[in-house]
Amino acid sequence: MERNLRFLHTYLYIVLFIGLIGLADALLTFLKITSPIYVKIVTLVLFLFFFINIFSIAVFRRHRLEKIVCLLPIYHITSYILFLSLGLYLTIIAIIPLWLSVALISLQIASSIFELSFSIYLLKKFDFDVSRTQ
């Protein structure tokens, strides 16, 4: 496997993991089952993933991969900034109507499904067969 595809391969599996965390988080939030330590761990993982996405864009451009692979990192960076801004705003005004909670959970589920679907699509699109390159 070429070095430039190894990073993409690893990145796509990380995205799958993040997508599954998003689905689990949405389900747990809907069921109102969250603990403070869980929230801190998920927040830390997503914060680190934000910087992985910035790094990923640079790596993908350096290796001149197809532009479609930059869609996920750009999407993650944009959505992280938007959701962080929204969360800060809602924390400041301290008013969260019930419909907004349901809408945000639905958006999180849709977002996670997109992440999972698109990363699976990219895993199938690129040839990551290790046995052929050894």
Beta strands, then each sheet from edge to edge (+ up, - down):
end
